[in-house]
Structure formats: C-alpha cells, structure tokens
Amino acid sequence: MPFKDNTFDLVTCFEVLEHLSFNKFENLLHELARVSKNEVILSLPFANNKFRISIFLPLIHNLSLQFLLPKFYRKHKFDGMHYWEIGKMNYSMKKIVRIIKKVFEIEERYTLPDNTYHTFFHLKKLI
C-alpha cells in the first residue's frame, strides 16, 4: 500500500482478504500491520451452519444459545469472488488464527449473533 509505516491509528479491513489468493494472506497481514500504529480490525467470512435457540423472558430478557459448526467437509470452490473462506476444507479457524498470531496479538474474536457469516478480529501489533 502506498502509505508510510505507522500512518494510521486504526486500520480496518472488512471482507477483503478472501478476494485474494490464500498464499498472499500472511503477507497482507504484515502490510496491514506496517501501516497501522497499533490496531487493526479484520473481518473474514466464516462458512458455518448456525443453530440458535433464543428465549425471551420478561424478567431475564433474552437467553440465547448458539452453536456454530464449520463447513469443514466442503471444499471451497472459487466462485469468481472468494478464493477461500474460514471453516471450509483446508481453511480451519485454527489455521487462520495461527497465521494471524505470527503478526498480531488477538485482543478479541467474535461473530455477531444474527450474522455469523462474518468473524471479526480485534488485533494489536506484536512489539
């Protein structure tokens, strides 16, 4: 990227990296770290089957249980857009986290209850 080192207080990258070949993933993470002063928020697609049970009780409010099962049994087929997605064969969450941890500390990882297809990573540069 045509920016000096440590240019931005916060770098965000939402649903972008999967549009590039997976063999570029780690180098792209290094580039995000290079232009960030410290923090990066990254969003990646997570192919999963979601099972959710929600109960609303007036005194307790909302009680929700959610289970995410990766589609690890499915091989990813390039659809003209995504070269890869977390949760599909050869792209496990464990593998993605291992690569991210080479470049960043993971402060937080989460999905939104109503849209589990997007996984967010709040990252801090390793010093």
DSSP file (Angstrom, degrees, kcal/mol; ACC not computed):
  #  RESIDUE AA STRUCTURE BP1 BP2  ACC     N-H-->O    O-->H-N    N-H-->O    O-->H-N    TCO  KAPPA ALPHA  PHI   PSI    X-CA   Y-CA   Z-CA
    1    1 A M              0   0    0      0, 0.0     2,-2.0     0, 0.0     0, 0.0   0.000 360.0 360.0 360.0 144.5    0.0    0.0    0.0
    2    2 A P        +     0   0    0      0, 0.0     2,-0.3     0, 0.0     0, 0.0  -0.258 360.0 106.6 -83.0  54.8    1.3    3.4   -0.8
    3    3 A F  S    S-     0   0    0     -2,-2.0     3,-0.1     0, 0.0     2,-0.0  -0.941  71.2-108.6-129.6 152.0    1.4    4.7    2.8
    4    4 A K    >   -     0   0    0     -2,-0.3     3,-0.9     1,-0.1     0, 0.0  -0.333  51.4 -80.7 -71.7 159.9    4.3    5.3    5.2
    5    5 A D  T 3  S+     0   0    0      1,-0.2    30,-0.3     2,-0.1    -1,-0.1  -0.295 113.7  10.7 -57.7 144.1    4.9    3.0    8.1
    6    6 A N  T 3  S+     0   0    0     28,-3.1    -1,-0.2    30,-0.3    30,-0.2   0.831  83.4 142.3  56.0  38.8    2.7    3.6   11.2
    7    7 A T    <   +     0   0    0     -3,-0.9     2,-0.4    28,-0.5    29,-0.2   0.884  53.7  52.9 -75.8 -40.3    0.4    6.0    9.3
    8    8 A F  E     -a   36   0A   0     27,-2.8    29,-3.5     1,-0.1    30,-0.4  -0.803  61.7-148.9-111.4 138.8   -3.0    5.1   10.7
    9    9 A D  E    S+     0   0A   0     -2,-0.4    30,-1.2     1,-0.3    29,-0.5   0.896  95.1  13.7 -62.8 -40.7   -4.2    4.9   14.4
   10   10 A L  E     -a   39   0A   0     28,-0.1     2,-0.5    27,-0.1    -1,-0.3  -0.998  68.3-160.1-140.7 132.2   -6.6    2.1   13.3
   11   11 A V  E     -a   40   0A   0     28,-2.0    30,-2.6    -2,-0.4     2,-0.4  -0.951   9.9-164.8-111.7 131.3   -6.7    0.1   10.1
   12   12 A T  E     +a   41   0A   0     -2,-0.5     2,-0.3    28,-0.2    30,-0.2  -0.933  11.0 178.1-115.8 142.0  -10.0   -1.7    9.2
   13   13 A C  E     -a   42   0A   0     28,-2.5    30,-2.5    -2,-0.4     2,-0.6  -0.824   9.4-176.3-143.7  97.9  -10.2   -4.4    6.6
   14   14 A F  E     -a   43   0A   0     -2,-0.3    30,-0.1    28,-0.2    28,-0.1  -0.875  65.8 -25.8-108.4 117.1  -13.7   -5.9    6.2
   15   15 A E  S    S+     0   0    0     28,-1.9    -1,-0.2    -2,-0.6    29,-0.1   0.896 105.3 107.0  54.9  49.6  -14.4   -8.8    3.9
   16   16 A V    >   +     0   0    0     27,-0.5     3,-2.1    -3,-0.2     4,-0.1   0.708  57.6  63.4-119.5 -47.3  -11.5   -8.1    1.6
   17   17 A L  G >  S+     0   0    0      1,-0.3     3,-1.7    26,-0.3     7,-0.1   0.758  92.7  64.8 -64.2 -27.5   -8.7  -10.6    2.0
   18   18 A E  G 3  S+     0   0    0      1,-0.3    65,-3.3    65,-0.1    66,-0.8   0.626  91.0  67.7 -69.7 -11.3  -10.7  -13.6    0.9
   19   19 A H  G <  S+     0   0    0     -3,-2.1     2,-0.3    63,-0.2    -1,-0.3   0.457  97.1  66.1 -84.6  -1.5  -10.9  -12.0   -2.6
   20   20 A L  S <  S-     0   0    0     -3,-1.7    63,-0.2    -4,-0.1    64,-0.1  -0.870 104.4 -81.9-118.6 153.5   -7.2  -12.6   -2.9
   21   21 A S    >   -     0   0    0     -2,-0.3     3,-2.1     1,-0.1     4,-0.3  -0.205  36.7-125.5 -55.1 139.5   -5.3  -15.9   -3.1
   22   22 A F  G >  S+     0   0    0      1,-0.3     3,-1.8     2,-0.2     4,-0.4   0.789 106.4  69.9 -60.8 -28.7   -4.7  -17.5    0.3
   23   23 A N  G 3  S+     0   0    0      1,-0.3    -1,-0.3     2,-0.1     4,-0.2   0.625  98.7  51.7 -67.4  -8.5   -1.0  -17.7   -0.4
   24   24 A K  G <> S+     0   0    0     -3,-2.1     4,-2.4    -7,-0.1    -1,-0.3   0.480  83.3  96.8 -97.1  -6.3   -0.9  -13.9    0.0
   25   25 A F  H <> S+     0   0    0     -3,-1.8     4,-2.0    -4,-0.3     5,-0.2   0.903  83.4  43.7 -55.3 -53.1   -2.8  -13.9    3.3
   26   26 A E  H  > S+     0   0    0     -4,-0.4     4,-2.0     1,-0.2    -1,-0.2   0.910 114.1  50.4 -63.8 -41.8    0.2  -13.7    5.7
   27   27 A N  H  > S+     0   0    0     -4,-0.2     4,-1.8     1,-0.2    -1,-0.2   0.877 109.3  52.4 -62.7 -36.9    2.0  -11.0    3.6
   28   28 A L  H  X S+     0   0    0     -4,-2.4     4,-2.2     2,-0.2    -1,-0.2   0.878 106.7  52.8 -66.6 -37.5   -1.2   -9.0    3.5
   29   29 A L  H  X S+     0   0    0     -4,-2.0     4,-2.4    -5,-0.2    -2,-0.2   0.912 107.5  51.8 -62.4 -41.9   -1.4   -9.2    7.3
   30   30 A H  H  X S+     0   0    0     -4,-2.0     4,-2.2     1,-0.2    -2,-0.2   0.883 109.1  50.9 -61.0 -38.0    2.2   -7.9    7.5
   31   31 A E  H  X S+     0   0    0     -4,-1.8     4,-1.8     2,-0.2    -2,-0.2   0.896 108.5  50.4 -68.7 -40.1    1.2   -5.0    5.3
   32   32 A L  H  X S+     0   0    0     -4,-2.2     4,-0.9     1,-0.2    -2,-0.2   0.912 112.6  48.1 -61.5 -41.7   -1.8   -4.1    7.5
   33   33 A A  H  < S+     0   0    0     -4,-2.4     3,-0.3     1,-0.2    -2,-0.2   0.883 107.2  57.0 -65.1 -38.8    0.5   -4.1   10.5
   34   34 A R  H  < S+     0   0    0     -4,-2.2   -28,-3.1     1,-0.2    -1,-0.2   0.907 111.1  40.3 -60.8 -44.2    3.1   -2.0    8.7
   35   35 A V  H  < S+     0   0    0     -4,-1.8   -27,-2.8   -30,-0.3   -28,-0.5   0.606 103.0  85.1 -84.8 -10.6    0.7    0.9    8.0
   36   36 A S  E  <  -a    8   0A   0     -4,-0.9   -30,-0.3    -3,-0.3   -27,-0.2  -0.688  67.2-148.6 -91.2 142.5   -1.1    0.7   11.4
   37   37 A K  E    S-     0   0A   0    -29,-3.5   -28,-0.2    -2,-0.3    -1,-0.1   0.869  83.3 -42.5 -71.8 -36.8    0.3    2.4   14.5
   38   38 A N  E    S+     0   0A   0    -29,-0.5    87,-2.5   -30,-0.4     2,-0.3   0.426 113.9  63.8-158.0 -41.7   -1.1   -0.3   16.7
   39   39 A E  E     +aB  10 124A   0    -30,-1.2   -28,-2.0    85,-0.2     2,-0.4  -0.784  40.7 178.4-115.7 146.6   -4.6   -1.7   16.0
   40   40 A V  E     -aB  11 123A   0     83,-2.1    83,-3.4    -2,-0.3     2,-0.5  -0.998  13.5-157.1-137.1 136.5   -6.3   -3.5   13.1
   41   41 A I  E     -aB  12 122A   0    -30,-2.6   -28,-2.5    -2,-0.4     2,-0.4  -0.979  20.3-173.8-113.7 122.7   -9.9   -4.7   12.9
   42   42 A L  E     -aB  13 121A   0     79,-2.5    79,-2.9    -2,-0.5     2,-0.4  -0.926  12.0-165.1-120.4 136.7  -10.3   -7.5   10.4
   43   43 A S  E     +aB  14 120A   0    -30,-2.5   -28,-1.9    -2,-0.4   -27,-0.5  -0.990  12.6 175.1-123.2 130.7  -13.4   -9.2    9.2
   44   44 A L  E     - B   0 119A   0     75,-2.4    75,-2.9    -2,-0.4     2,-0.2  -0.956  35.4-101.8-131.4 149.9  -13.3  -12.5    7.4
   45   45 A P  E     - B   0 118A   0      0, 0.0    41,-1.9     0, 0.0     2,-0.5  -0.491  28.6-161.8 -73.0 140.4  -16.1  -14.8    6.1
   46   46 A F  B     -d   86   0B   0     71,-3.4     2,-0.6    -2,-0.2    41,-0.2  -0.917   9.3-149.0-124.8 102.2  -16.8  -17.9    8.2
   47   47 A A        +     0   0    0     39,-2.5    24,-1.6    -2,-0.5     2,-0.3  -0.598  41.7 143.7 -72.2 114.0  -18.7  -20.6    6.4
   48   48 A N  E     -E   70   0C   0     -2,-0.6     2,-0.6    22,-0.2    -2,-0.1  -0.974  54.7-118.8-150.1 160.7  -20.8  -22.3    9.1
   49   49 A N  E     -E   69   0C   0     20,-2.9    20,-2.5    -2,-0.3     2,-0.4  -0.931  37.1-150.6-100.0 124.6  -24.0  -23.9    9.9
   50   50 A K  E     -E   68   0C   0     -2,-0.6     2,-0.5    18,-0.2    18,-0.2  -0.826  16.9-175.9-104.6 133.0  -25.7  -22.0   12.7
   51   51 A F  E     +E   67   0C   0     16,-2.5    16,-3.0    -2,-0.4     2,-0.4  -0.993  15.1 174.3-123.5 122.6  -28.0  -23.4   15.3
   52   52 A R  E     -E   66   0C   0     -2,-0.5     2,-0.5    14,-0.2    14,-0.2  -0.991  19.1-169.8-136.5 136.1  -29.6  -20.9   17.7
   53   53 A I  E     -E   65   0C   0     12,-2.8    12,-2.7    -2,-0.4     2,-0.4  -0.992  14.5-178.4-122.4 122.6  -32.1  -21.2   20.4
   54   54 A S  E     -E   64   0C   0     -2,-0.5     2,-0.4    10,-0.2    10,-0.2  -0.975   7.6-176.2-125.6 137.0  -33.5  -17.9   21.9
   55   55 A I  E     -E   63   0C   0      8,-2.9     8,-3.2    -2,-0.4     2,-0.6  -0.998  12.0-154.0-130.3 130.1  -36.0  -17.4   24.6
   56   56 A F  E     +E   62   0C   0     -2,-0.4     6,-0.2     6,-0.2     3,-0.0  -0.921  15.8 177.8-106.9 119.2  -37.2  -14.1   25.7
   57   57 A L  E  >  -E   61   0C   0      4,-2.9     4,-3.3    -2,-0.6     3,-0.3  -0.977  32.4-130.2-119.2 131.9  -38.4  -13.9   29.3
   58   58 A P  T  4 S+     0   0    0      0, 0.0    -1,-0.1     0, 0.0     4,-0.1   0.826 106.3  38.0 -52.1 -38.6  -39.7  -10.6   30.8
   59   59 A L  T  4 S+     0   0    0      1,-0.1    -3,-0.0     2,-0.1     0, 0.0   0.806 127.4  33.5 -85.2 -29.4  -37.5  -10.8   33.9
   60   60 A I  T  4 S-     0   0    0      1,-0.3     2,-0.6    -3,-0.3    -1,-0.1   0.632  93.3-152.5 -98.4 -17.5  -34.4  -12.3   32.4
   61   61 A H  E  <  +E   57   0C   0     -4,-3.3    -4,-2.9     2,-0.1     2,-0.5  -0.712  60.5   2.6  78.7-114.8  -34.7  -10.6   29.0
   62   62 A N  E     -E   56   0C   0     -2,-0.6     2,-0.5    -6,-0.2    -6,-0.2  -0.911  56.5-173.2-115.7 124.2  -33.1  -12.7   26.3
   63   63 A L  E     +E   55   0C   0     -8,-3.2    -8,-2.9    -2,-0.5     2,-0.4  -0.964  18.0 176.5-111.5 123.7  -31.5  -16.1   26.8
   64   64 A S  E     -E   54   0C   0     -2,-0.5     2,-0.4   -10,-0.2   -10,-0.2  -0.990  19.3-170.9-136.6 134.2  -29.7  -17.4   23.8
   65   65 A L  E     -E   53   0C   0    -12,-2.7   -12,-2.8    -2,-0.4     2,-0.4  -0.981  14.6-175.7-119.5 135.0  -27.6  -20.4   23.0
   66   66 A Q  E     -E   52   0C   0     -2,-0.4     2,-0.4   -14,-0.2   -14,-0.2  -0.994  11.5-167.9-136.9 138.1  -25.8  -20.6   19.7
   67   67 A F  E     -E   51   0C   0    -16,-3.0   -16,-2.5    -2,-0.4     2,-0.5  -0.992   5.7-162.4-125.6 129.0  -23.7  -23.3   18.1
   68   68 A L  E     -E   50   0C   0     -2,-0.4   -18,-0.2   -18,-0.2    -2,-0.0  -0.953   4.4-170.4-113.3 122.8  -21.5  -22.8   15.0
   69   69 A L  E     -E   49   0C   0    -20,-2.5   -20,-2.9    -2,-0.5    -2,-0.0  -0.950  21.7-129.6-113.5 116.8  -20.4  -25.8   13.0
   70   70 A P  E     -E   48   0C   0      0, 0.0     2,-0.7     0, 0.0     3,-0.3  -0.207  14.6-125.4 -60.5 153.2  -17.8  -25.1   10.3
   71   71 A K    >   +     0   0    0    -24,-1.6     3,-2.3     1,-0.2    18,-0.6  -0.303  57.1 147.2 -91.6  49.2  -18.5  -26.5    6.9
   72   72 A F  T 3   +     0   0    0     -2,-0.7    -1,-0.2     1,-0.3    18,-0.1   0.688  62.1  64.4 -61.6 -20.0  -15.1  -28.3    7.0
   73   73 A Y  T 3  S+     0   0    0     -3,-0.3     2,-0.5    16,-0.1    -1,-0.3   0.576  89.2  82.8 -80.8  -9.7  -16.5  -31.1    4.9
   74   74 A R  S <  S-     0   0    0     -3,-2.3    15,-2.8    13,-0.3     2,-0.3  -0.842  74.4-139.6-100.5 128.0  -16.9  -28.8    2.0
   75   75 A K        -     0   0    0     -2,-0.5     2,-0.3    13,-0.2    15,-0.1  -0.663  31.1-111.9 -78.7 136.9  -14.0  -28.0   -0.3
   76   76 A H        -     0   0    0     13,-0.5     2,-0.5    -2,-0.3    -1,-0.1  -0.537  28.6-158.9 -74.4 132.2  -14.1  -24.3   -1.3
   77   77 A K        -     0   0    0     -2,-0.3     2,-0.2     7,-0.0     5,-0.2  -0.950  26.2-114.5-109.9 127.5  -14.9  -23.7   -5.0
   78   78 A F        -     0   0    0     -2,-0.5     5,-0.2     1,-0.1     6,-0.0  -0.434  28.9-170.8 -61.3 123.8  -13.8  -20.4   -6.4
   79   79 A D        -     0   0    0      3,-0.8    -1,-0.1    -2,-0.2     4,-0.1   0.168  55.6 -91.3-104.0  16.2  -17.0  -18.6   -7.2
   80   80 A G  S    S+     0   0    0      2,-0.2     3,-0.1     1,-0.1    -2,-0.1   0.331 122.2  46.3  88.9  -7.8  -15.4  -15.7   -9.1
   81   81 A M  S    S+     0   0    0      1,-0.3     2,-0.5   -63,-0.0    -1,-0.1   0.628 102.6  48.4-127.3 -60.9  -15.2  -13.7   -5.9
   82   82 A H        -     0   0    0     -5,-0.2    -3,-0.8     1,-0.1    -1,-0.3  -0.786  46.4-174.3 -98.0 125.6  -13.9  -15.7   -2.9
   83   83 A Y  S    S-     0   0    0    -65,-3.3     2,-0.3    -2,-0.5    -1,-0.1   0.737  76.9  -4.4 -81.8 -24.8  -10.7  -17.7   -3.1
   84   84 A W        -     0   0    0    -66,-0.8     2,-0.3   -64,-0.1    -1,-0.3  -0.982  58.0-158.4-161.3 160.9  -11.2  -19.1    0.4
   85   85 A E    >   -     0   0    0     -2,-0.3     3,-1.6     4,-0.1   -39,-0.2  -0.986  32.9-104.3-147.2 140.1  -13.4  -18.9    3.5
   86   86 A I  B 3  S+d   46   0B   0    -41,-1.9   -39,-2.5    -2,-0.3     6,-0.2  -0.342 105.2  32.9 -58.6 141.4  -12.8  -19.8    7.1
   87   87 A G  T 3  S+     0   0    0      4,-2.6   -13,-0.3     1,-0.4    -1,-0.2   0.207  93.3 107.8  97.0 -15.4  -14.5  -23.1    8.0
   88   88 A K  S X  S-     0   0    0     -3,-1.6     3,-2.6     3,-0.4    -1,-0.4  -0.523  87.8 -63.2 -91.7 165.9  -14.1  -24.8    4.7
   89   89 A M  T 3  S+     0   0    0    -15,-2.8   -13,-0.5   -18,-0.6    -1,-0.2  -0.165 124.7   9.2 -50.5 131.5  -11.8  -27.7    4.0
   90   90 A N  T 3  S+     0   0    0    -18,-0.1    -1,-0.3    -3,-0.1   -15,-0.1   0.411 116.4  80.5  75.8   2.4   -8.1  -26.6    4.4
   91   91 A Y    <   +     0   0    0     -3,-2.6    -4,-2.6    -6,-0.1    -3,-0.4  -0.377  61.4 166.8-132.2  55.7   -9.1  -23.2    5.9
   92   92 A S     >  -     0   0    0     -6,-0.2     4,-2.2    -5,-0.2     5,-0.2  -0.271  48.2-117.8 -70.3 156.4   -9.9  -24.0    9.5
   93   93 A M  H  > S+     0   0    0      1,-0.2     4,-2.9     2,-0.2     5,-0.2   0.890 117.1  57.4 -58.9 -39.2  -10.3  -21.3   12.2
   94   94 A K  H  > S+     0   0    0      1,-0.2     4,-2.2     2,-0.2    -1,-0.2   0.908 107.1  47.0 -59.1 -43.5   -7.3  -22.8   13.9
   95   95 A K  H  > S+     0   0    0      2,-0.2     4,-1.9     1,-0.2    -1,-0.2   0.917 113.3  47.9 -65.1 -44.5   -5.1  -22.4   10.8
   96   96 A I  H  X S+     0   0    0     -4,-2.2     4,-2.6     1,-0.2    -2,-0.2   0.930 112.6  48.6 -63.6 -45.7   -6.3  -18.8   10.3
   97   97 A V  H  X S+     0   0    0     -4,-2.9     4,-2.5     1,-0.2    -1,-0.2   0.901 108.5  54.6 -61.6 -41.7   -5.7  -17.9   14.0
   98   98 A R  H  < S+     0   0    0     -4,-2.2     4,-0.4    -5,-0.2    -1,-0.2   0.905 111.5  44.6 -59.6 -42.1   -2.2  -19.5   13.8
   99   99 A I  H >< S+     0   0    0     -4,-1.9     3,-1.3     1,-0.2     4,-0.5   0.926 112.2  51.2 -69.0 -44.9   -1.2  -17.3   10.8
  100  100 A I  H >X S+     0   0    0     -4,-2.6     4,-2.9     1,-0.3     3,-1.8   0.897 103.9  59.4 -58.6 -40.4   -2.7  -14.1   12.4
  101  101 A K  T 3< S+     0   0    0     -4,-2.5    -1,-0.3     1,-0.3    -2,-0.2   0.624  92.4  67.4 -68.6 -12.0   -0.7  -14.7   15.6
  102  102 A K  T <4 S+     0   0    0     -3,-1.3    -1,-0.3    -4,-0.4    -2,-0.2   0.755 119.4  20.6 -71.4 -23.8    2.5  -14.6   13.6
  103  103 A V  T <4 S+     0   0    0     -3,-1.8    23,-1.4    -4,-0.5     2,-0.3   0.710 127.9  26.3-115.3 -33.2    1.8  -10.9   13.0
  104  104 A F  E  <  -C  125   0A   0     -4,-2.9     2,-0.5    21,-0.2    21,-0.2  -0.852  65.8-119.1-132.9 161.6   -0.7   -9.8   15.7
  105  105 A E  E     -C  124   0A   0     19,-3.3    19,-2.4    -2,-0.3     2,-0.9  -0.904  35.9-129.8 -93.8 133.2   -1.9  -10.4   19.2
  106  106 A I  E     +C  123   0A   0     -2,-0.5    17,-0.2    17,-0.2     3,-0.1  -0.773  28.2 178.1 -88.9 108.0   -5.6  -11.2   19.0
  107  107 A E  E     -     0   0A   0     15,-2.4     2,-0.3    -2,-0.9    -1,-0.2   0.879  69.9  -6.9 -73.3 -40.3   -7.4   -9.0   21.5
  108  108 A E  E     -C  122   0A   0     14,-1.4    14,-3.0     2,-0.0     2,-0.4  -0.986  54.7-165.8-158.2 144.7  -10.8  -10.3   20.7
  109  109 A R  E     +C  121   0A   0     -2,-0.3     2,-0.3    12,-0.2    12,-0.2  -0.997  28.5 148.8-133.1 130.0  -12.5  -12.6   18.2
  110  110 A Y  E     -C  120   0A   0     10,-2.2    10,-3.4    -2,-0.4     2,-0.3  -0.990  33.8-145.5-155.9 161.6  -16.3  -12.6   17.8
  111  111 A T  E     -C  119   0A   0     -2,-0.3     5,-0.2     8,-0.2     8,-0.1  -0.920  34.2-110.2-122.7 154.9  -19.2  -13.1   15.5
  112  112 A L  E >   -C  115   0A   0      3,-0.8     3,-1.3     6,-0.6     6,-0.2  -0.717  25.7-128.5 -84.1 135.6  -22.5  -11.2   15.6
  113  113 A P  T 3  S+     0   0    0      0, 0.0     3,-0.3     0, 0.0    -1,-0.1   0.829 106.6  44.5 -55.6 -35.9  -25.4  -13.4   16.8
  114  114 A D  T 3  S+     0   0    0      1,-0.2     2,-0.2     2,-0.1    -2,-0.0   0.589 124.0  32.7 -87.7  -9.2  -27.6  -12.5   13.9
  115  115 A N  E X   + C   0 112A   0     -3,-1.3     3,-1.2     3,-0.1    -3,-0.8  -0.597  60.6 166.1-146.5  80.5  -25.0  -12.8   11.2
  116  116 A T  E 3   +     0   0A   0     -3,-0.3   -70,-0.1     1,-0.3    -1,-0.1   0.465  62.6  85.8 -78.9  -0.6  -22.4  -15.5   12.0
  117  117 A Y  E 3  S+     0   0A   0    -72,-0.1   -71,-3.4    -5,-0.1     2,-0.5   0.762  83.5  66.0 -69.4 -23.4  -21.0  -15.4    8.5
  118  118 A H  E <   -B   45   0A   0     -3,-1.2    -6,-0.6   -73,-0.2     2,-0.5  -0.886  67.5-167.0-105.1 123.6  -18.7  -12.6    9.5
  119  119 A T  E     -BC  44 111A   0    -75,-2.9   -75,-2.4    -2,-0.5     2,-0.4  -0.934  10.1-153.5-108.6 130.3  -16.0  -13.2   12.0
  120  120 A F  E     -BC  43 110A   0    -10,-3.4   -10,-2.2    -2,-0.5     2,-0.4  -0.831   7.2-165.2-107.4 141.1  -14.3  -10.1   13.5
  121  121 A F  E     -BC  42 109A   0    -79,-2.9   -79,-2.5    -2,-0.4     2,-0.7  -0.991   8.5-157.0-124.7 122.2  -10.8  -10.0   14.9
  122  122 A H  E     -BC  41 108A   0    -14,-3.0   -15,-2.4    -2,-0.4   -14,-1.4  -0.904  29.5-171.8 -96.4 115.5   -9.6   -7.0   17.0
  123  123 A L  E     -BC  40 106A   0    -83,-3.4   -83,-2.1    -2,-0.7     2,-0.4  -0.814  21.6-162.7-118.0 147.3   -5.8   -7.1   16.6
  124  124 A K  E     -BC  39 105A   0    -19,-2.4   -19,-3.3    -2,-0.3   -85,-0.2  -0.982  33.5-105.9-124.7 141.7   -2.8   -5.4   18.1
  125  125 A K  E     - C   0 104A   0    -87,-2.5     2,-0.3    -2,-0.4   -21,-0.2  -0.305  32.4-116.4 -62.6 143.6    0.6   -5.3   16.6
  126  126 A L              0   0    0    -23,-1.4    -1,-0.1     1,-0.1   -24,-0.0  -0.651 360.0 360.0 -76.6 137.9    3.3   -7.5   18.1
  127  127 A I              0   0    0     -2,-0.3    -1,-0.1    -3,-0.0    -2,-0.1   0.436 360.0 360.0 -99.3 360.0    6.1   -5.4   19.5
